[in-house]
Amino acid sequence: MIERKSGVLGGEPVIWGTRIGVRHIVEWDRMGHNVDEIVAMYPHLTHAQVHDALSYYFDNKSEIDRLIEENTEESVRQNYQDKPWMK
């Protein structure tokens, strides 16, 4: 239920047929939201899809943790600080 597609979330792992990244589900989970709450936020997802995303995370923890860190507001600001459009 997890796939990678060029042009979708920069090739990050996403829930199959969606643009919802595994890292997004993991971030909601880390904030204390349970699967029912995540499904309520994304009603087009099933409980199985959310569980698959979390399962993918536990099998690929270092990759997803790196993606989460690379996409924090602080990291994004630092990566683009010298770009003229960031001023």
Secondary structure as the mmCIF struct_conf table of DSSP 4:
data_model
#
loop_
_struct_conf.conf_type_id
_struct_conf.id
_struct_conf.beg_label_comp_id
_struct_conf.beg_label_asym_id
_struct_conf.beg_label_seq_id
_struct_conf.end_label_comp_id
_struct_conf.end_label_asym_id
_struct_conf.end_label_seq_id
STRN STRN1 ILE A 2 GLU A 3
TURN_TY1_P TURN_TY1_P1 SER A 6 GLY A 7
BEND BEND1 VAL A 8 VAL A 8
HELX_RH_3T_P HELX_RH_3T_P1 LEU A 9 GLY A 11
STRN STRN2 VAL A 14 ILE A 15
TURN_TY1_P TURN_TY1_P2 TRP A 16 GLY A 17
BEND BEND2 THR A 18 ARG A 19
STRN STRN3 GLY A 21 GLY A 21
HELX_RH_AL_P HELX_RH_AL_P1 VAL A 22 ARG A 30
TURN_TY1_P TURN_TY1_P3 MET A 31 GLY A 32
HELX_RH_AL_P HELX_RH_AL_P2 VAL A 35 MET A 41
BEND BEND3 TYR A 42 TYR A 42
TURN_TY1_P TURN_TY1_P4 PRO A 43 HIS A 44
BEND BEND4 LEU A 45 LEU A 45
HELX_RH_AL_P HELX_RH_AL_P3 HIS A 47 ASP A 59
BEND BEND5 ASN A 60 ASN A 60
HELX_RH_AL_P HELX_RH_AL_P4 LYS A 61 GLU A 70
TURN_TY1_P TURN_TY1_P5 ASN A 71 ASN A 71
BEND BEND6 THR A 72 THR A 72
HELX_RH_AL_P HELX_RH_AL_P5 GLU A 73 ASN A 79
TURN_TY1_P TURN_TY1_P6 TYR A 80 ASP A 82
BEND BEND7 LYS A 83 LYS A 83
HELX_RH_3T_P HELX_RH_3T_P2 PRO A 84 MET A 86
#
